[in-house]
Amino acid sequence: MRNKVITIVFCLLLVAGIGASILVPDKYYSESEKRTLKQFPTISLADIRSGKFGDEIENYLADQFPGRDGWVTIKTIAERASGKKESGGVYFADDGYLIEINKTFNNKQTVANITALKQLQDALEKKNITLRVMLVPTASDILAEKLPKYAPNADQQAIIDYAKNQGLNVVDVTDVLTGHKDEYIFYKTDHHWTSLGAYYAYAAWMQAKGETPTPLSDFIKEMLCDNFRGTTYSKVNYPFAPYDIIDAYYKAAHHMVDYNGGNYVTDSIYERKYLDGSDQYAAFLNSNQATTVVSGGGNGKLLILKDSYANCSAQFCVDDYEETHLIDMRFFRGSVQDYIEQNGITEVLTLYNIPNFTGDTGITRCTK
């Protein structure tokens, strides 16, 4: 009888939620999850027959369900109470870490991306421009020992090894990150590395070039916030998760920064307005922009083809170059080779975390 009552109550709540979703306007973007939400799908007879429409409706209702964040919290607490070690695509790992699950990668896209970068590397070599590639293992790889026992976990080193075997000039940072795995190099509630993790990779990149990295002690360290909860937290809304600290490291407090060809020009690589919002990591280089140019006091012009891992990495090298350019291929629609020529680029670094790299369809456009 008790189970029947629980089932009836759950069904009533579900019906009420679906009814409310009809009356409440759809949301386009989730601030807590930092992603666009599924909109009502286009109806077609072919999709109905194939079952695609049913799948899309299911995803739509899941995204647009009223009070969704609260329901996610309740679901997560219930799953934790039952002993589950994963929820919403996130592992509950040791020491309070919420680590994004990476069970498999898109091998076809990975091959296409590596092939495109090799073509770009070969084309730039003819112009005496060096391209290096840094594919960064994420917390699920470097902190694998913190994952639940027997947790499925994709082999990220295999991606790096394949890139090397295809002739890419790879800066492998696996060993240096593993050597510092007991330090605060990954956030506990976000999929990004911390500024400290990014520094160790910067140092490895400089050494790969035969240059001496600037010691960490030469940078001014500033805590930007101590109440950060990031993307992995937002997937589970687990109220007992810890707060993270975001630190900045810089030698010069001010740099001229140009976003998207003069669309927005400012005097700092840190957009502090984000620190009062829900996407605090966006304080690094104003989140993800198609193009960014930072003026520095060094020599040469560096281009970084990147995802958001480079946003906090750039703070360590912007003073080493006259200009540091960053292109996010998810948003940039121009020709990379034309951009390099028109802007006098002297060196190129491709910097991605491995899961993002294996799924980014924009990288194949870098040969244009």
One Martini backbone bead per residue (centre of mass of N, CA, C, O) as a GRO file, in nm:
protein
  368
    1MET     BB    1   0.058   0.063  -0.021
    2ARG     BB    2   0.295   0.259   0.009
    3ASN     BB    3   0.403   0.232  -0.288
    4LYS     BB    4   0.140   0.331  -0.421
    5VAL     BB    5   0.145   0.617  -0.305
    6ILE     BB    6   0.419   0.704  -0.418
    7THR     BB    7   0.342   0.662  -0.715
    8ILE     BB    8   0.105   0.860  -0.724
    9VAL     BB    9   0.260   1.113  -0.636
   10PHE     BB   10   0.467   1.110  -0.865
   11CYS     BB   11   0.262   1.129  -1.097
   12LEU     BB   12   0.136   1.398  -1.012
   13LEU     BB   13   0.398   1.561  -1.027
   14LEU     BB   14   0.455   1.503  -1.324
   15VAL     BB   15   0.194   1.622  -1.439
   16ALA     BB   16   0.230   1.902  -1.314
   17GLY     BB   17   0.499   1.963  -1.455
   18ILE     BB   18   0.398   1.941  -1.746
   19GLY     BB   19   0.176   2.153  -1.719
   20ALA     BB   20   0.367   2.387  -1.638
   21SER     BB   21   0.544   2.377  -1.900
   22ILE     BB   22   0.315   2.498  -2.077
   23LEU     BB   23   0.288   2.780  -1.914
   24VAL     BB   24   0.589   2.808  -1.909
   25PRO     BB   25   0.839   2.957  -2.036
   26ASP     BB   26   1.099   2.899  -2.211
   27LYS     BB   27   1.435   2.829  -2.184
   28TYR     BB   28   1.759   2.887  -2.325
   29TYR     BB   29   1.939   2.929  -2.054
   30SER     BB   30   2.174   2.794  -1.816
   31GLU     BB   31   2.346   2.928  -1.561
   32SER     BB   32   2.432   2.676  -1.392
   33GLU     BB   33   2.526   2.496  -1.665
   34LYS     BB   34   2.636   2.655  -1.913
   35ARG     BB   35   2.378   2.612  -2.121
   36THR     BB   36   2.179   2.517  -2.361
   37LEU     BB   37   1.847   2.449  -2.418
   38LYS     BB   38   1.600   2.259  -2.508
   39GLN     BB   39   1.387   2.281  -2.770
   40PHE     BB   40   1.122   2.257  -2.946
   41PRO     BB   41   1.060   2.038  -3.178
   42THR     BB   42   1.031   1.949  -3.491
   43ILE     BB   43   0.765   1.831  -3.680
   44SER     BB   44   0.786   1.496  -3.822
   45LEU     BB   45   0.711   1.202  -3.969
   46ALA     BB   46   0.995   1.079  -3.976
   47ASP     BB   47   1.062   1.122  -3.671
   48ILE     BB   48   0.827   0.961  -3.560
   49ARG     BB   49   0.898   0.687  -3.694
   50SER     BB   50   1.205   0.672  -3.579
   51GLY     BB   51   1.197   0.826  -3.272
   52LYS     BB   52   1.331   1.110  -3.255
   53PHE     BB   53   1.101   1.280  -3.138
   54GLY     BB   54   1.084   1.137  -2.865
   55ASP     BB   55   1.372   1.206  -2.774
   56GLU     BB   56   1.342   1.518  -2.795
   57ILE     BB   57   1.108   1.547  -2.596
   58GLU     BB   58   1.254   1.431  -2.355
   59ASN     BB   59   1.480   1.648  -2.350
   60TYR     BB   60   1.294   1.890  -2.331
   61LEU     BB   61   1.152   1.819  -2.061
   62ALA     BB   62   1.411   1.800  -1.892
   63ASP     BB   63   1.499   2.105  -1.941
   64GLN     BB   64   1.188   2.247  -1.889
   65PHE     BB   65   1.141   2.170  -1.612
   66PRO     BB   66   1.008   2.282  -1.344
   67GLY     BB   67   1.245   2.310  -1.107
   68ARG     BB   68   1.499   2.148  -1.198
   69ASP     BB   69   1.724   2.203  -0.989
   70GLY     BB   70   1.568   2.080  -0.750
   71TRP     BB   71   1.537   1.795  -0.870
   72VAL     BB   72   1.837   1.736  -0.898
   73THR     BB   73   1.900   1.750  -0.599
   74ILE     BB   74   1.713   1.526  -0.506
   75LYS     BB   75   1.832   1.305  -0.684
   76THR     BB   76   2.121   1.316  -0.575
   77ILE     BB   77   2.065   1.258  -0.276
   78ALA     BB   78   1.929   0.986  -0.325
   79GLU     BB   79   2.172   0.850  -0.466
   80ARG     BB   80   2.371   0.885  -0.233
   81ALA     BB   81   2.199   0.731  -0.019
   82SER     BB   82   2.217   0.458  -0.206
   83GLY     BB   83   2.544   0.463  -0.309
   84LYS     BB   84   2.604   0.625  -0.542
   85LYS     BB   85   2.888   0.738  -0.770
   86GLU     BB   86   2.675   0.859  -0.982
   87SER     BB   87   2.563   1.166  -1.163
   88GLY     BB   88   2.497   1.338  -1.440
   89GLY     BB   89   2.801   1.270  -1.546
   90VAL     BB   90   2.916   1.221  -1.240
   91TYR     BB   91   3.169   1.174  -1.015
   92PHE     BB   92   3.214   1.064  -0.683
   93ALA     BB   93   3.497   1.151  -0.538
   94ASP     BB   94   3.757   1.196  -0.373
   95ASP     BB   95   3.788   1.480  -0.175
   96GLY     BB   96   3.522   1.621  -0.323
   97TYR     BB   97   3.518   1.530  -0.613
   98LEU     BB   98   3.384   1.635  -0.931
   99ILE     BB   99   3.387   1.410  -1.208
  100GLU     BB  100   3.389   1.382  -1.527
  101ILE     BB  101   3.259   1.169  -1.757
  102ASN     BB  102   3.481   0.943  -1.966
  103LYS     BB  103   3.419   0.667  -2.165
  104THR     BB  104   3.422   0.809  -2.454
  105PHE     BB  105   3.522   0.877  -2.794
  106ASN     BB  106   3.551   1.049  -3.101
  107ASN     BB  107   3.735   0.902  -3.335
  108LYS     BB  108   3.665   1.043  -3.603
  109GLN     BB  109   3.717   1.336  -3.502
  110THR     BB  110   4.003   1.296  -3.405
  111VAL     BB  111   4.129   1.227  -3.678
  112ALA     BB  112   4.042   1.487  -3.823
  113ASN     BB  113   4.191   1.688  -3.633
  114ILE     BB  114   4.479   1.577  -3.665
  115THR     BB  115   4.495   1.606  -3.969
  116ALA     BB  116   4.454   1.914  -3.979
  117LEU     BB  117   4.700   1.991  -3.801
  118LYS     BB  118   4.912   1.863  -3.985
  119GLN     BB  119   4.855   2.045  -4.227
  120LEU     BB  120   4.916   2.309  -4.080
  121GLN     BB  121   5.204   2.245  -3.992
  122ASP     BB  122   5.319   2.207  -4.281
  123ALA     BB  123   5.246   2.491  -4.388
  124LEU     BB  124   5.410   2.653  -4.167
  125GLU     BB  125   5.695   2.541  -4.214
  126LYS     BB  126   5.729   2.694  -4.493
  127LYS     BB  127   5.719   2.976  -4.298
  128ASN     BB  128   5.869   2.937  -4.021
  129ILE     BB  129   5.628   2.811  -3.842
  130THR     BB  130   5.549   2.700  -3.527
  131LEU     BB  131   5.367   2.408  -3.422
  132ARG     BB  132   5.193   2.331  -3.124
  133VAL     BB  133   5.059   2.057  -2.911
  134MET     BB  134   4.813   2.068  -2.639
  135LEU     BB  135   4.690   1.784  -2.471
  136VAL     BB  136   4.474   1.778  -2.196
  137PRO     BB  137   4.436   1.616  -1.925
  138THR     BB  138   4.205   1.534  -1.707
  139ALA     BB  139   4.094   1.443  -1.399
  140SER     BB  140   4.014   1.146  -1.486
  141ASP     BB  141   4.324   1.091  -1.532
  142ILE     BB  142   4.512   1.224  -1.312
  143LEU     BB  143   4.269   1.140  -1.080
  144ALA     BB  144   4.190   0.828  -1.098
  145GLU     BB  145   4.229   0.733  -0.792
  146LYS     BB  146   3.952   0.894  -0.704
  147LEU     BB  147   3.780   0.706  -0.827
  148PRO     BB  148   3.573   0.479  -0.847
  149LYS     BB  149   3.562   0.161  -0.841
  150TYR     BB  150   3.559   0.057  -1.173
  151ALA     BB  151   3.549   0.304  -1.338
  152PRO     BB  152   3.484   0.420  -1.626
  153ASN     BB  153   3.777   0.518  -1.844
  154ALA     BB  154   3.917   0.690  -2.068
  155ASP     BB  155   4.199   0.696  -2.286
  156GLN     BB  156   4.397   0.980  -2.316
  157GLN     BB  157   4.685   0.891  -2.400
  158ALA     BB  158   4.605   0.773  -2.678
  159ILE     BB  159   4.567   1.049  -2.814
  160ILE     BB  160   4.853   1.152  -2.782
  161ASP     BB  161   4.997   0.916  -2.924
  162TYR     BB  162   4.858   0.952  -3.197
  163ALA     BB  163   4.956   1.238  -3.253
  164LYS     BB  164   5.254   1.163  -3.260
  165ASN     BB  165   5.236   0.938  -3.486
  166GLN     BB  166   5.132   1.173  -3.699
  167GLY     BB  167   5.355   1.425  -3.643
  168LEU     BB  168   5.302   1.591  -3.409
  169ASN     BB  169   5.393   1.872  -3.203
  170VAL     BB  170   5.405   1.753  -2.889
  171VAL     BB  171   5.298   1.859  -2.563
  172ASP     BB  172   5.350   1.658  -2.289
  173VAL     BB  173   5.167   1.692  -1.962
  174THR     BB  174   5.124   1.437  -1.793
  175ASP     BB  175   5.373   1.415  -1.603
  176VAL     BB  176   5.357   1.696  -1.469
  177LEU     BB  177   5.071   1.661  -1.352
  178THR     BB  178   5.123   1.398  -1.198
  179GLY     BB  179   5.354   1.529  -1.018
  180HIS     BB  180   5.096   1.740  -0.908
  181LYS     BB  181   4.831   1.581  -0.799
  182ASP     BB  182   4.848   1.689  -0.482
  183GLU     BB  183   4.759   1.943  -0.598
  184TYR     BB  184   4.580   2.240  -0.705
  185ILE     BB  185   4.497   2.159  -1.047
  186PHE     BB  186   4.189   2.102  -0.981
  187TYR     BB  187   3.878   2.135  -0.964
  188LYS     BB  188   3.605   2.006  -0.774
  189THR     BB  189   3.346   2.163  -0.954
  190ASP     BB  190   3.519   2.148  -1.227
  191HIS     BB  191   3.666   2.086  -1.554
  192HIS     BB  192   3.897   2.259  -1.491
  193TRP     BB  193   4.182   2.400  -1.448
  194THR     BB  194   4.396   2.557  -1.271
  195SER     BB  195   4.636   2.790  -1.255
  196LEU     BB  196   4.847   2.592  -1.152
  197GLY     BB  197   4.817   2.381  -1.373
  198ALA     BB  198   4.878   2.583  -1.606
  199TYR     BB  199   5.166   2.648  -1.522
  200TYR     BB  200   5.298   2.369  -1.557
  201ALA     BB  201   5.237   2.367  -1.863
  202TYR     BB  202   5.389   2.621  -1.939
  203ALA     BB  203   5.667   2.516  -1.850
  204ALA     BB  204   5.672   2.276  -2.049
  205TRP     BB  205   5.652   2.446  -2.306
  206MET     BB  206   5.909   2.612  -2.270
  207GLN     BB  207   6.101   2.367  -2.256
  208ALA     BB  208   6.026   2.259  -2.543
  209LYS     BB  209   6.160   2.537  -2.666
  210GLY     BB  210   6.425   2.606  -2.484
  211GLU     BB  211   6.302   2.763  -2.240
  212THR     BB  212   6.262   2.973  -1.961
  213PRO     BB  213   6.054   2.983  -1.718
  214THR     BB  214   5.870   3.162  -1.522
  215PRO     BB  215   5.854   3.193  -1.211
  216LEU     BB  216   5.599   3.183  -0.992
  217SER     BB  217   5.723   3.407  -0.794
  218ASP     BB  218   5.699   3.645  -1.026
  219PHE     BB  219   5.406   3.638  -0.959
  220ILE     BB  220   5.105   3.770  -0.897
  221LYS     BB  221   4.879   3.680  -0.642
  222GLU     BB  222   4.514   3.645  -0.686
  223MET     BB  223   4.213   3.631  -0.535
  224LEU     BB  224   3.901   3.624  -0.687
  225CYS     BB  225   3.771   3.361  -0.538
  226ASP     BB  226   3.585   3.135  -0.275
  227ASN     BB  227   3.278   3.056  -0.437
  228PHE     BB  228   3.322   2.819  -0.642
  229ARG     BB  229   3.090   2.667  -0.882
  230GLY     BB  230   3.070   2.454  -1.144
  231THR     BB  231   2.987   2.232  -1.395
  232THR     BB  232   2.970   1.973  -1.219
  233TYR     BB  233   2.782   2.086  -1.010
  234SER     BB  234   2.542   2.166  -1.209
  235LYS     BB  235   2.469   1.856  -1.273
  236VAL     BB  236   2.386   1.798  -0.941
  237ASN     BB  237   2.336   1.997  -0.705
  238TYR     BB  238   2.532   1.955  -0.454
  239PRO     BB  239   2.518   2.095  -0.135
  240PHE     BB  240   2.803   1.941  -0.022
  241ALA     BB  241   2.985   2.084  -0.188
  242PRO     BB  242   3.252   2.248  -0.244
  243TYR     BB  243   3.455   2.523  -0.260
  244ASP     BB  244   3.628   2.722  -0.479
  245ILE     BB  245   3.938   2.861  -0.598
  246ILE     BB  246   4.031   3.164  -0.769
  247ASP     BB  247   4.334   3.232  -0.937
  248ALA     BB  248   4.570   3.484  -1.008
  249TYR     BB  249   4.842   3.550  -1.253
  250TYR     BB  250   5.077   3.832  -1.259
  251LYS     BB  251   5.286   4.105  -1.375
  252ALA     BB  252   5.056   4.273  -1.513
  253ALA     BB  253   4.756   4.437  -1.456
  254HIS     BB  254   4.779   4.560  -1.757
  255HIS     BB  255   4.600   4.514  -2.072
  256MET     BB  256   4.538   4.517  -2.395
  257VAL     BB  257   4.204   4.417  -2.504
  258ASP     BB  258   4.075   4.243  -2.799
  259TYR     BB  259   3.745   4.177  -2.908
  260ASN     BB  260   3.641   4.102  -3.208
  261GLY     BB  261   3.764   4.343  -3.373
  262GLY     BB  262   3.661   4.588  -3.158
  263ASN     BB  263   3.397   4.521  -2.995
  264TYR     BB  264   3.599   4.489  -2.734
  265VAL     BB  265   3.779   4.710  -2.512
  266THR     BB  266   4.042   4.662  -2.270
  267ASP     BB  267   4.272   4.653  -1.957
  268SER     BB  268   4.203   4.334  -1.904
  269ILE     BB  269   4.206   3.976  -1.858
  270TYR     BB  270   3.994   4.050  -1.631
  271GLU     BB  271   3.643   3.982  -1.572
  272ARG     BB  272   3.497   4.079  -1.274
  273LYS     BB  273   3.187   4.064  -1.323
  274TYR     BB  274   3.169   3.742  -1.291
  275LEU     BB  275   3.216   3.711  -0.973
  276ASP     BB  276   2.888   3.773  -0.918
  277GLY     BB  277   2.822   3.511  -1.056
  278SER     BB  278   2.792   3.174  -1.201
  279ASP     BB  279   3.056   3.237  -1.411
  280GLN     BB  280   3.366   3.279  -1.291
  281TYR     BB  281   3.565   3.166  -1.508
  282ALA     BB  282   3.497   3.406  -1.715
  283ALA     BB  283   3.717   3.607  -1.611
  284PHE     BB  284   3.878   3.466  -1.822
  285LEU     BB  285   3.872   3.629  -2.108
  286ASN     BB  286   3.560   3.658  -2.139
  287SER     BB  287   3.552   3.381  -2.199
  288ASN     BB  288   3.422   3.290  -2.520
  289GLN     BB  289   3.591   3.392  -2.812
  290ALA     BB  290   3.677   3.416  -3.129
  291THR     BB  291   3.862   3.678  -3.064
  292THR     BB  292   4.191   3.755  -2.918
  293VAL     BB  293   4.391   4.046  -2.806
  294VAL     BB  294   4.713   4.074  -2.643
  295SER     BB  295   4.914   4.306  -2.502
  296GLY     BB  296   5.269   4.323  -2.474
  297GLY     BB  297   5.645   4.323  -2.395
  298GLY     BB  298   5.752   4.145  -2.613
  299ASN     BB  299   5.820   3.897  -2.860
  300GLY     BB  300   5.621   3.842  -3.090
  301LYS     BB  301   5.347   3.623  -3.224
  302LEU     BB  302   5.087   3.458  -3.069
  303LEU     BB  303   4.891   3.162  -3.140
  304ILE     BB  304   4.579   3.036  -2.999
  305LEU     BB  305   4.428   2.734  -3.027
  306LYS     BB  306   4.107   2.695  -2.851
  307ASP     BB  307   3.987   2.653  -2.537
  308SER     BB  308   3.911   2.721  -2.203
  309TYR     BB  309   4.194   2.633  -2.094
  310ALA     BB  310   4.342   2.897  -2.213
  311ASN     BB  311   4.226   3.133  -2.042
  312CYS     BB  312   4.430   3.076  -1.789
  313SER     BB  313   4.705   3.034  -1.943
  314ALA     BB  314   4.768   3.319  -2.076
  315GLN     BB  315   4.874   3.476  -1.820
  316PHE     BB  316   5.181   3.354  -1.852
  317CYS     BB  317   5.247   3.476  -2.173
  318VAL     BB  318   5.170   3.781  -2.246
  319ASP     BB  319   5.471   3.903  -2.165
  320ASP     BB  320   5.641   3.739  -2.398
  321TYR     BB  321   5.471   3.918  -2.603
  322GLU     BB  322   5.350   4.149  -2.809
  323GLU     BB  323   5.133   3.923  -2.899
  324THR     BB  324   4.820   3.759  -2.810
  325HIS     BB  325   4.640   3.515  -2.980
  326LEU     BB  326   4.290   3.405  -2.991
  327ILE     BB  327   4.118   3.104  -3.107
  328ASP     BB  328   3.779   2.994  -3.145
  329MET     BB  329   3.651   2.741  -3.347
  330ARG     BB  330   3.345   2.759  -3.256
  331PHE     BB  331   3.332   3.086  -3.372
  332PHE     BB  332   3.525   3.088  -3.599
  333ARG     BB  333   3.497   3.178  -3.972
  334GLY     BB  334   3.766   3.200  -4.075
  335SER     BB  335   4.099   3.211  -4.180
  336VAL     BB  336   4.378   3.101  -4.033
  337GLN     BB  337   4.599   3.158  -4.247
  338ASP     BB  338   4.518   3.451  -4.295
  339TYR     BB  339   4.553   3.546  -4.005
  340ILE     BB  340   4.852   3.487  -3.979
  341GLU     BB  341   4.944   3.674  -4.210
  342GLN     BB  342   4.796   3.948  -4.128
  343ASN     BB  343   4.933   3.931  -3.811
  344GLY     BB  344   5.230   3.815  -3.786
  345ILE     BB  345   5.269   3.529  -3.704
  346THR     BB  346   5.532   3.323  -3.524
  347GLU     BB  347   5.335   3.136  -3.340
  348VAL     BB  348   5.183   2.809  -3.249
  349LEU     BB  349   4.910   2.705  -3.029
  350THR     BB  350   4.746   2.409  -2.931
  351LEU     BB  351   4.472   2.422  -2.679
  352TYR     BB  352   4.334   2.129  -2.521
  353ASN     BB  353   4.115   1.935  -2.402
  354ILE     BB  354   4.045   1.618  -2.484
  355PRO     BB  355   3.735   1.601  -2.495
  356ASN     BB  356   3.703   1.856  -2.670
  357PHE     BB  357   3.882   1.774  -2.909
  358THR     BB  358   3.706   1.511  -2.990
  359GLY     BB  359   3.434   1.719  -3.047
  360ASP     BB  360   3.556   1.942  -3.239
  361THR     BB  361   3.449   2.058  -3.555
  362GLY     BB  362   3.627   2.326  -3.601
  363ILE     BB  363   3.923   2.224  -3.652
  364THR     BB  364   3.896   2.148  -3.963
  365ARG     BB  365   3.912   2.469  -4.047
  366CYS     BB  366   4.230   2.536  -4.013
  367THR     BB  367   4.309   2.493  -4.333
  368LYS     BB  368   4.173   2.767  -4.460
   0.00000   0.00000   0.00000
